[in-house]
Amino acid sequence: MKNEVVRNQFDEEVLQHLDGLFGYALHLCRNREDASDLVQETYAKALKSASQYSLGTNARAWLFAIMRNTHLNEIRSRSRKPVGLAGEWIEELTRKDVAELRKFGPDPEATFMDRLLRHDIEEALRKLPETFREAVVLCDVQGFSYSEIASTLGVPIGTVRSRIHRGRMILRHLLTDWQKHSGGMETNDL
């Protein structure tokens, strides 16, 4: 009975961060399917490590750290394996599946992304170097504090501040260039 209560408390603390984790996973993976897999893998690892988590502490930072480490390990693993080319039929099958799913209503992931970021900002974020993008996304998109970001990324707070500042400066430059070339929004609208 006591284990069941602890498990329910754990689920309650952890499951509330699903949307934020998915948004961060999209930034890490840049692919919806991989992002969904990463979120699932993160929850699986969190569940396995539940005994290491103290109820009432910062579940959000703990989960984001698990996700980041899982993603980095996957990248390292892929770099050691030879890359094979998928046949065209796989790509066509995927397009058919997506088209079939769209018959049932709007794509929830696309809706999420539309609300989260406008296309211009999303493109600028993609162009940021990975170290700056991680810090900026965790701070400005996910709303993490500097100390939470430092814990998640495993770097000192001063490094976090530097990365966020430099990332924002690069974003400002990218968005200013975009505005000049496309006649887009005014810089004051940022």
Long-range contacts (C-beta under 8 A, 24 or more apart in sequence): 6-55, 7-50, 9-55, 10-50, 10-53, 10-55, 13-55, 13-56, 13-59, 14-43, 14-46, 14-59, 14-63, 16-59, 17-59, 17-60, 17-63, 19-112, 20-60, 20-64, 20-142, 21-63, 21-64, 21-67, 22-109, 22-112, 23-112, 23-116, 23-141, 23-142, 24-64, 24-67, 24-137, 24-138, 24-141, 24-142, 25-67, 25-71, 26-109, 26-113, 27-125, 27-133, 27-134, 27-137, 27-141, 28-67, 28-68, 28-71, 28-134, 29-71, 30-126, 32-109, 38-67, 38-70, 38-71, 38-74, 39-67, 41-70, 42-66, 42-67, 42-70, 45-70, 58-148, 58-151, 60-144, 60-148, 61-144, 61-148, 61-151, 61-152, 64-138, 64-142, 64-144, 64-148, 64-152, 65-151, 65-152, 65-154, 68-134, 68-152, 68-153, 116-141, 117-141, 120-175, 120-178, 120-182, 120-184, 120-185, 121-171, 121-175, 123-178, 124-171, 124-174, 124-175, 124-178, 125-171, 127-170, 127-174, 128-167, 128-170, 128-171, 128-174, 129-170, 131-163, 132-163, 132-164, 132-166, 132-167, 132-170, 133-167, 134-163, 135-160, 135-163, 135-164, 135-167, 136-163, 136-164, 136-167, 136-168, 136-171, 139-164, 140-164, 140-168
